[in-house]
Amino acid sequence: MLDQRRVLAAGDTLDTIKNAIRQKRMELGLSQEAANARSGLQDGYWNKIECGDRRLGHISIPCCLGALGLELIVVEKAKAA
């Protein structure tokens, strides 16, 4: 249930997702190398994502989220008043 989960980020850009992933990795005390190992991504890939040398994509997003115990939830934007 969504109300029992902590929201780490809200936004509509890949940078928002990238920043939330980095924040959670650091919160867990994981190095980028350990995150690579957990996610199954190539060595150095996590660093490239966080530095902006690689973009998150349809393969890397689920790998990164799964490695950190996160999931993506899509909701409608709030309507302007």
C-alpha positions in Angstrom: 0.0 0.0 0.0 1.4 3.4 -1.0 0.6 5.2 2.2 2.9 2.8 4.2 5.9 3.6 2.0 8.3 6.5 2.2 8.5 8.7 -0.9 12.1 9.4 -1.9 11.4 11.6 -4.8 8.7 13.2 -6.9 9.2 14.6 -10.3 9.0 13.8 -14.0 12.6 13.7 -15.1 15.2 11.0 -15.3 17.5 13.2 -13.2 14.9 13.0 -10.4 15.0 9.2 -10.5 18.8 9.2 -10.7 19.1 11.5 -7.7 16.7 9.3 -5.7 18.7 6.2 -6.6 22.0 7.8 -5.6 20.4 9.0 -2.3 19.2 5.5 -1.4 22.5 3.9 -2.3 24.3 6.3 0.0 21.6 5.8 2.7 22.3 2.1 2.6 26.0 2.7 2.8 26.7 0.9 -0.5 29.7 1.8 -2.7 29.1 2.1 -6.4 30.9 -1.2 -6.8 28.6 -2.9 -4.3 25.6 -1.5 -6.1 27.0 -2.8 -9.4 27.3 -6.3 -7.9 23.8 -6.2 -6.5 22.2 -4.9 -9.7 24.1 -7.2 -12.2 25.3 -4.1 -14.2 28.8 -4.0 -15.6 31.6 -2.8 -13.5 31.7 1.0 -13.5 28.2 1.3 -14.9 26.8 2.8 -11.7 29.5 5.5 -11.6 28.7 6.4 -15.2 25.0 6.7 -14.4 25.6 8.9 -11.4 28.2 11.1 -13.2 25.9 11.5 -16.2 28.1 9.6 -18.6 25.3 7.0 -19.1 21.5 7.6 -19.0 19.1 5.5 -17.1 17.1 3.3 -19.5 14.6 0.5 -19.7 17.2 -2.1 -18.7 19.2 -0.1 -16.1 16.2 1.4 -14.2 14.8 -1.9 -13.0 18.3 -3.2 -12.2 19.1 -0.2 -10.1 15.7 -0.1 -8.3 15.8 -3.8 -7.6 19.3 -3.6 -6.2 18.2 -1.0 -3.6 14.8 -2.5 -2.7 12.9 0.3 -4.5 10.1 0.3 -7.0 8.7 2.9 -9.4 5.1 4.1 -8.9 3.5 6.3 -11.5 0.8 8.7 -10.4 -1.1 11.6 -12.1 0.4 15.1 -11.6 -1.5 17.3 -9.2 -3.8 19.7 -11.0 -3.0 23.4 -10.8 -5.4 25.4 -8.8 
